[in-house]
Amino acid sequence: MWRMVDKLRARDSWAGQTHVQKSLFVASAPLDIDLGLNYQLHHYGPFSRVLEQRIHHLADQSVLAFVPQEPPWGPRLATSEGAEIIRETHPTSSLATTITSTSSPRR
């Protein structure tokens, strides 16, 4: 998931939670594997509470950071120091592995 945030930011995307939700939905569709994200139709398209919890869990673990923006905009996501550690220790980890191996506590 943090790799998706990096890729979105590298392309000057807003990289907010909605963008990450939609991007992972579209990216995982051709893989035809169940990532356990249980997407549902929501206000702005596909939405996963599981993914929302994982995003917050990664923020709690300093892998992702919420970067505040001027109102009325919501925060952007950015990778943090924890993502750098993962890059160094697991340089070839795939997007699917990163998504599915992230455990998240209930909020």
TIZADO-859725 format. One record per residue: residue number from 1; x, y, z of N, C-alpha, C, CB in turn. Coordinates in Angstrom, 1 decimal, padded with zeros to 4 digits. Glycine has a CB too. Example, Ala and Ser with C-alpha at 12.3 -4.5 7.8 and 13.67 -1.06 7.14 Angstrom:
# residues 2
VOSE / nr / n_u / n_v / n_w / ca_u / ca_v / ca_w / c_u / c_v / c_w / cb_u / cb_v / cb_w
VOSE / 1 / 013.2 / -005.7 / 007.8 / 012.3 / -004.5 / 007.8 / 013.2 / -003.3 / 007.8 / 011.3 / -004.5 / 009.0
VOSE / 2 / 012.8 / -002.2 / 007.1 / 013.7 / -001.1 / 007.1 / 012.9 / 000.0 / 007.9 / 014.1 / -000.6 / 005.7
//
This chain:
# residues 107
VOSE / nr / n_u / n_v / n_w / ca_u / ca_v / ca_w / c_u / c_v / c_w / cb_u / cb_v / cb_w
VOSE / 1 / 000.8 / -001.2 / 000.0 / 000.0 / 000.0 / 000.0 / 000.9 / 001.3 / 000.0 / -000.9 / 000.0 / 001.2
VOSE / 2 / 002.0 / 001.2 / 000.8 / 002.8 / 002.4 / 000.8 / 003.5 / 002.6 / -000.6 / 003.9 / 002.2 / 001.9
VOSE / 3 / 003.7 / 001.5 / -001.3 / 004.3 / 001.7 / -002.7 / 003.3 / 002.4 / -003.6 / 004.6 / 000.3 / -003.3
VOSE / 4 / 002.0 / 002.1 / -003.4 / 001.0 / 002.8 / -004.2 / 001.0 / 004.3 / -003.9 / -000.4 / 002.2 / -003.9
VOSE / 5 / 001.1 / 004.6 / -002.6 / 001.2 / 006.0 / -002.2 / 002.4 / 006.7 / -002.9 / 001.3 / 006.2 / -000.7
VOSE / 6 / 003.6 / 006.0 / -002.8 / 004.8 / 006.5 / -003.5 / 004.5 / 006.8 / -005.0 / 005.9 / 005.6 / -003.3
VOSE / 7 / 003.9 / 005.8 / -005.7 / 003.6 / 005.9 / -007.1 / 002.7 / 007.0 / -007.4 / 003.1 / 004.6 / -007.7
VOSE / 8 / 001.6 / 007.2 / -006.6 / 000.7 / 008.3 / -006.8 / 001.4 / 009.6 / -006.6 / -000.5 / 008.1 / -005.9
VOSE / 9 / 002.1 / 009.8 / -005.6 / 002.8 / 011.0 / -005.3 / 003.8 / 011.3 / -006.4 / 003.5 / 011.0 / -003.9
VOSE / 10 / 004.5 / 010.3 / -006.9 / 005.5 / 010.5 / -008.0 / 004.8 / 011.1 / -009.2 / 006.2 / 009.2 / -008.3
VOSE / 11 / 003.5 / 010.8 / -009.4 / 002.8 / 011.3 / -010.6 / 002.0 / 012.6 / -010.2 / 001.9 / 010.2 / -011.1
VOSE / 12 / 002.3 / 013.2 / -009.1 / 001.7 / 014.5 / -008.7 / 000.2 / 014.2 / -008.4 / 001.8 / 015.5 / -009.8
VOSE / 13 / -000.2 / 013.0 / -008.0 / -001.5 / 012.8 / -007.5 / -001.7 / 013.3 / -006.1 / -001.9 / 011.3 / -007.6
VOSE / 14 / -003.0 / 013.6 / -005.8 / -003.3 / 014.1 / -004.5 / -002.9 / 013.0 / -003.4 / -004.8 / 014.4 / -004.4
VOSE / 15 / -003.1 / 011.8 / -003.7 / -002.8 / 010.7 / -002.9 / -003.5 / 010.7 / -001.5 / -001.3 / 010.6 / -002.6
VOSE / 16 / -004.8 / 011.1 / -001.6 / -005.6 / 011.0 / -000.4 / -006.1 / 009.6 / -000.2 / -006.7 / 012.1 / -000.4
VOSE / 17 / -006.9 / 009.4 / 000.9 / -007.4 / 008.1 / 001.1 / -008.3 / 007.6 / 000.0 / -008.2 / 008.0 / 002.4
VOSE / 18 / -009.1 / 008.5 / -000.6 / -010.0 / 008.1 / -001.7 / -009.2 / 007.7 / -002.9 / -010.9 / 009.3 / -002.1
VOSE / 19 / -008.2 / 008.4 / -003.2 / -007.3 / 008.0 / -004.4 / -006.7 / 006.7 / -004.2 / -006.2 / 009.1 / -004.6
VOSE / 20 / -006.2 / 006.4 / -002.9 / -005.6 / 005.1 / -002.6 / -006.6 / 004.0 / -002.7 / -004.9 / 005.2 / -001.2
VOSE / 21 / -007.8 / 004.2 / -002.2 / -008.9 / 003.3 / -002.2 / -009.2 / 002.9 / -003.7 / -010.2 / 003.8 / -001.5
VOSE / 22 / -009.4 / 003.9 / -004.5 / -009.7 / 003.6 / -005.9 / -008.6 / 003.0 / -006.7 / -010.2 / 004.9 / -006.6
VOSE / 23 / -007.4 / 003.4 / -006.5 / -006.2 / 002.9 / -007.2 / -006.0 / 001.5 / -006.8 / -005.0 / 003.7 / -006.8
VOSE / 24 / -006.1 / 001.1 / -005.6 / -005.9 / -000.3 / -005.2 / -007.0 / -001.2 / -005.7 / -005.8 / -000.4 / -003.7
VOSE / 25 / -008.2 / -000.7 / -005.8 / -009.3 / -001.4 / -006.3 / -009.0 / -001.7 / -007.8 / -010.6 / -000.7 / -006.2
VOSE / 26 / -008.7 / -000.7 / -008.6 / -008.4 / -000.9 / -010.0 / -007.2 / -001.7 / -010.2 / -008.2 / 000.5 / -010.7
VOSE / 27 / -006.1 / -001.6 / -009.4 / -004.9 / -002.3 / -009.6 / -005.1 / -003.8 / -009.3 / -003.8 / -001.7 / -008.8
VOSE / 28 / -005.9 / -004.1 / -008.3 / -006.1 / -005.5 / -007.9 / -007.1 / -006.3 / -008.7 / -006.6 / -005.5 / -006.4
VOSE / 29 / -007.9 / -005.6 / -009.5 / -009.0 / -006.2 / -010.3 / -008.4 / -007.2 / -011.3 / -009.8 / -005.2 / -011.0
VOSE / 30 / -007.3 / -006.8 / -012.1 / -006.8 / -007.8 / -013.1 / -006.1 / -009.0 / -012.4 / -005.8 / -007.1 / -014.0
VOSE / 31 / -005.7 / -008.8 / -011.1 / -005.0 / -009.9 / -010.5 / -005.9 / -011.1 / -010.2 / -004.3 / -009.4 / -009.2
VOSE / 32 / -007.2 / -010.8 / -010.1 / -008.2 / -011.8 / -009.9 / -007.9 / -012.6 / -008.6 / -008.4 / -012.7 / -011.1
VOSE / 33 / -007.5 / -011.9 / -007.6 / -007.3 / -012.6 / -006.3 / -008.0 / -011.8 / -005.2 / -005.7 / -012.7 / -006.0
VOSE / 34 / -008.4 / -012.5 / -004.2 / -009.2 / -011.9 / -003.1 / -008.2 / -011.4 / -002.1 / -010.2 / -012.9 / -002.5
VOSE / 35 / -008.0 / -010.1 / -002.0 / -007.1 / -009.5 / -001.0 / -007.8 / -009.3 / 000.3 / -006.6 / -008.1 / -001.5
VOSE / 36 / -009.1 / -009.7 / 000.4 / -009.8 / -009.6 / 001.7 / -010.2 / -008.1 / 002.0 / -009.0 / -010.2 / 002.8
VOSE / 37 / -010.3 / -007.3 / 001.0 / -010.6 / -005.9 / 001.3 / -012.1 / -005.6 / 001.3 / -009.9 / -005.0 / 000.3
VOSE / 38 / -012.9 / -006.5 / 000.8 / -014.3 / -006.4 / 000.9 / -014.9 / -005.0 / 000.5 / -014.8 / -006.7 / 002.3
VOSE / 39 / -014.6 / -004.6 / -000.7 / -015.0 / -003.3 / -001.3 / -016.5 / -003.2 / -001.3 / -014.4 / -003.1 / -002.6
VOSE / 40 / -017.0 / -002.1 / -001.1 / -018.5 / -001.8 / -001.2 / -018.6 / -000.4 / -002.0 / -019.2 / -001.7 / 000.2
VOSE / 41 / -019.7 / -000.2 / -002.6 / -020.0 / 001.0 / -003.3 / -020.2 / 002.1 / -002.2 / -021.2 / 000.9 / -004.3
VOSE / 42 / -019.6 / 003.2 / -002.3 / -019.7 / 004.3 / -001.3 / -019.8 / 005.6 / -002.0 / -018.4 / 004.3 / -000.4
VOSE / 43 / -019.7 / 006.7 / -001.3 / -020.0 / 008.0 / -001.9 / -019.1 / 008.3 / -003.1 / -019.7 / 009.1 / -000.8
VOSE / 44 / -017.9 / 008.0 / -003.1 / -017.0 / 008.3 / -004.2 / -016.5 / 007.1 / -005.0 / -015.8 / 009.1 / -003.7
VOSE / 45 / -017.2 / 006.0 / -004.9 / -016.8 / 004.8 / -005.6 / -016.5 / 003.7 / -004.7 / -015.6 / 005.1 / -006.5
VOSE / 46 / -015.6 / 002.7 / -005.1 / -015.3 / 001.6 / -004.3 / -014.6 / 002.0 / -003.0 / -014.4 / 000.6 / -005.0
VOSE / 47 / -015.1 / 001.4 / -001.9 / -014.5 / 001.8 / -000.6 / -014.4 / 000.5 / 000.3 / -015.4 / 002.8 / 000.1
VOSE / 48 / -013.3 / 000.4 / 001.0 / -013.1 / -000.8 / 001.9 / -012.8 / -000.3 / 003.3 / -011.9 / -001.6 / 001.3
VOSE / 49 / -013.6 / -000.6 / 004.2 / -013.3 / -000.3 / 005.7 / -012.0 / -001.0 / 006.1 / -014.5 / -000.7 / 006.6
VOSE / 50 / -011.8 / -002.2 / 005.6 / -010.6 / -003.0 / 005.9 / -009.4 / -002.2 / 005.5 / -010.6 / -004.4 / 005.3
VOSE / 51 / -009.4 / -001.7 / 004.3 / -008.3 / -000.9 / 003.8 / -008.1 / 000.4 / 004.6 / -008.5 / -000.5 / 002.3
VOSE / 52 / -009.2 / 001.1 / 004.9 / -009.2 / 002.3 / 005.7 / -008.5 / 002.0 / 007.1 / -010.6 / 002.8 / 006.0
VOSE / 53 / -008.8 / 000.9 / 007.7 / -008.2 / 000.5 / 008.9 / -006.7 / 000.2 / 008.7 / -008.8 / -000.8 / 009.5
VOSE / 54 / -006.3 / -000.4 / 007.6 / -004.9 / -000.7 / 007.3 / -004.1 / 000.6 / 007.1 / -004.8 / -001.6 / 006.1
VOSE / 55 / -004.7 / 001.5 / 006.4 / -004.1 / 002.8 / 006.2 / -003.8 / 003.5 / 007.6 / -005.0 / 003.8 / 005.3
VOSE / 56 / -004.8 / 003.5 / 008.5 / -004.5 / 004.1 / 009.8 / -003.5 / 003.3 / 010.6 / -005.9 / 004.1 / 010.6
VOSE / 57 / -003.5 / 001.9 / 010.4 / -002.5 / 001.1 / 011.1 / -001.1 / 001.4 / 010.6 / -002.9 / -000.4 / 010.9
VOSE / 58 / -001.0 / 001.6 / 009.3 / 000.3 / 002.0 / 008.8 / 000.8 / 003.3 / 009.2 / 000.3 / 001.9 / 007.2
VOSE / 59 / -000.2 / 004.2 / 009.4 / 000.1 / 005.6 / 009.9 / 000.6 / 005.4 / 011.4 / -001.1 / 006.5 / 009.8
VOSE / 60 / -000.1 / 004.6 / 012.2 / 000.3 / 004.4 / 013.6 / 001.7 / 003.8 / 013.7 / -000.7 / 003.4 / 014.2
VOSE / 61 / 002.1 / 003.0 / 012.6 / 003.4 / 002.3 / 012.6 / 004.5 / 003.2 / 011.9 / 003.3 / 001.0 / 011.9
VOSE / 62 / 004.1 / 004.4 / 011.6 / 005.0 / 005.4 / 010.9 / 005.5 / 004.9 / 009.6 / 006.3 / 005.6 / 011.8
VOSE / 63 / 004.7 / 004.2 / 008.9 / 004.9 / 003.8 / 007.5 / 004.3 / 004.8 / 006.6 / 004.4 / 002.3 / 007.2
VOSE / 64 / 003.1 / 005.2 / 006.9 / 002.4 / 006.3 / 006.2 / 002.2 / 007.5 / 007.1 / 001.1 / 005.8 / 005.6
VOSE / 65 / 002.0 / 008.6 / 006.5 / 001.7 / 009.8 / 007.3 / 000.6 / 010.6 / 006.7 / 003.0 / 010.7 / 007.5
VOSE / 66 / -000.3 / 011.2 / 007.5 / -001.3 / 012.0 / 007.0 / -000.8 / 013.5 / 007.0 / -002.6 / 012.0 / 007.9
VOSE / 67 / -000.7 / 014.1 / 005.8 / -000.2 / 015.4 / 005.6 / -001.3 / 016.4 / 005.5 / 000.8 / 015.5 / 004.4
VOSE / 68 / -001.5 / 017.3 / 006.5 / -002.7 / 018.2 / 006.5 / -002.6 / 019.1 / 005.3 / -002.7 / 019.0 / 007.8
VOSE / 69 / -003.7 / 019.5 / 004.8 / -003.8 / 020.5 / 003.7 / -004.8 / 021.6 / 004.1 / -004.4 / 019.7 / 002.4
VOSE / 70 / -004.7 / 022.7 / 003.3 / -005.6 / 023.8 / 003.6 / -007.1 / 023.4 / 003.4 / -005.3 / 025.0 / 002.6
VOSE / 71 / -008.0 / 023.8 / 004.3 / -009.4 / 023.5 / 004.2 / -009.9 / 024.1 / 002.8 / -010.2 / 024.1 / 005.4
VOSE / 72 / -010.8 / 023.4 / 002.2 / -011.6 / 022.3 / 002.6 / -011.1 / 021.0 / 002.3 / -013.0 / 022.5 / 002.0
VOSE / 73 / -009.8 / 020.9 / 001.9 / -009.2 / 019.6 / 001.5 / -008.8 / 018.7 / 002.7 / -008.0 / 019.9 / 000.6
VOSE / 74 / -009.0 / 017.4 / 002.5 / -008.6 / 016.5 / 003.5 / -007.1 / 016.2 / 003.4 / -009.4 / 015.2 / 003.4
VOSE / 75 / -006.5 / 015.5 / 004.3 / -005.1 / 015.2 / 004.2 / -004.7 / 014.3 / 003.1 / -004.7 / 014.6 / 005.5
VOSE / 76 / -003.4 / 014.5 / 002.7 / -002.8 / 013.7 / 001.7 / -002.0 / 012.6 / 002.4 / -001.8 / 014.5 / 000.7
VOSE / 77 / -001.7 / 011.5 / 001.8 / -000.9 / 010.5 / 002.4 / 000.5 / 010.6 / 001.8 / -001.5 / 009.1 / 002.1
VOSE / 78 / 001.5 / 010.3 / 002.6 / 002.9 / 010.3 / 002.2 / 003.5 / 009.1 / 003.0 / 003.6 / 011.6 / 002.5
VOSE / 79 / 004.6 / 008.6 / 002.4 / 005.3 / 007.5 / 003.1 / 006.2 / 008.2 / 004.1 / 006.2 / 006.7 / 002.1
VOSE / 80 / 006.5 / 007.4 / 005.2 / 007.2 / 008.0 / 006.3 / 008.5 / 007.1 / 006.5 / 006.3 / 008.0 / 007.6
VOSE / 81 / 009.1 / 007.3 / 007.7 / 010.4 / 006.7 / 007.9 / 010.2 / 005.1 / 008.0 / 011.0 / 007.2 / 009.2
VOSE / 82 / 009.1 / 004.6 / 008.4 / 008.9 / 003.2 / 008.5 / 008.9 / 002.6 / 007.1 / 007.5 / 002.9 / 009.1
VOSE / 83 / 008.4 / 003.3 / 006.1 / 008.5 / 002.8 / 004.7 / 009.9 / 002.7 / 004.2 / 007.7 / 003.7 / 003.8
VOSE / 84 / 010.7 / 003.6 / 004.6 / 012.2 / 003.5 / 004.2 / 012.8 / 002.3 / 004.8 / 012.9 / 004.8 / 004.7
VOSE / 85 / 012.5 / 001.9 / 006.0 / 013.0 / 000.7 / 006.6 / 012.6 / -000.5 / 005.8 / 012.6 / 000.6 / 008.1
VOSE / 86 / 011.3 / -000.5 / 005.5 / 010.8 / -001.7 / 004.7 / 011.5 / -001.7 / 003.3 / 009.2 / -001.6 / 004.5
VOSE / 87 / 011.7 / -000.6 / 002.7 / 012.4 / -000.6 / 001.4 / 013.8 / -001.2 / 001.5 / 012.5 / 000.9 / 000.9
VOSE / 88 / 014.4 / -000.9 / 002.6 / 015.8 / -001.4 / 002.8 / 015.8 / -002.9 / 003.1 / 016.5 / -000.6 / 003.9
VOSE / 89 / 014.9 / -003.3 / 003.9 / 014.9 / -004.7 / 004.3 / 014.2 / -005.7 / 003.4 / 014.3 / -004.8 / 005.7
VOSE / 90 / 013.2 / -005.2 / 002.6 / 012.4 / -006.0 / 001.7 / 012.3 / -005.2 / 000.3 / 011.0 / -006.3 / 002.3
VOSE / 91 / 013.4 / -005.1 / -000.4 / 013.4 / -004.3 / -001.6 / 012.5 / -004.8 / -002.7 / 014.8 / -004.1 / -002.1
VOSE / 92 / 012.2 / -006.1 / -002.7 / 011.4 / -006.7 / -003.8 / 010.0 / -007.1 / -003.3 / 012.1 / -007.9 / -004.3
VOSE / 93 / 009.6 / -006.6 / -002.2 / 008.2 / -007.0 / -001.8 / 007.2 / -006.4 / -002.7 / 007.9 / -006.5 / -000.3
VOSE / 94 / 006.2 / -007.2 / -003.1 / 005.2 / -006.8 / -004.1 / 004.1 / -006.0 / -003.4 / 004.7 / -008.0 / -004.8
VOSE / 95 / 003.3 / -005.4 / -004.3 / 002.1 / -004.6 / -003.8 / 001.2 / -005.6 / -003.1 / 001.5 / -003.9 / -005.0
VOSE / 96 / 000.9 / -006.7 / -003.7 / -000.1 / -007.7 / -003.1 / 000.4 / -008.2 / -001.8 / -000.4 / -008.8 / -004.1
VOSE / 97 / 001.7 / -008.5 / -001.7 / 002.3 / -009.0 / -000.4 / 002.2 / -007.9 / 000.6 / 003.7 / -009.4 / -000.6
VOSE / 98 / 002.5 / -006.7 / 000.3 / 002.4 / -005.6 / 001.2 / 001.0 / -005.4 / 001.7 / 002.9 / -004.3 / 000.6
VOSE / 99 / 000.0 / -005.5 / 000.9 / -001.4 / -005.3 / 001.2 / -001.9 / -006.4 / 002.2 / -002.3 / -005.2 / 000.0
VOSE / 100 / -001.6 / -007.6 / 001.8 / -002.2 / -008.7 / 002.5 / -001.4 / -009.1 / 003.8 / -002.2 / -009.9 / 001.6
VOSE / 101 / -000.2 / -008.7 / 003.9 / 000.6 / -009.0 / 005.1 / 000.4 / -008.0 / 006.2 / 002.0 / -009.1 / 004.7
VOSE / 102 / -000.3 / -006.9 / 005.9 / -000.4 / -005.8 / 006.9 / -001.6 / -006.2 / 007.8 / -000.7 / -004.4 / 006.3
VOSE / 103 / -001.3 / -006.5 / 009.1 / -002.4 / -006.8 / 010.0 / -002.9 / -005.4 / 010.5 / -002.0 / -007.7 / 011.1
VOSE / 104 / -004.2 / -005.4 / 010.8 / -004.7 / -004.1 / 011.4 / -005.6 / -004.3 / 012.5 / -005.4 / -003.3 / 010.3
VOSE / 105 / -005.5 / -003.5 / 013.6 / -006.4 / -003.6 / 014.7 / -007.7 / -003.0 / 014.4 / -005.8 / -003.0 / 016.0
VOSE / 106 / -008.8 / -003.4 / 015.0 / -010.1 / -002.7 / 014.8 / -010.0 / -001.3 / 015.4 / -011.2 / -003.6 / 015.4
VOSE / 107 / -010.7 / -000.4 / 014.8 / -010.8 / 001.0 / 015.3 / -012.2 / 001.2 / 015.7 / -010.4 / 002.0 / 014.2
//
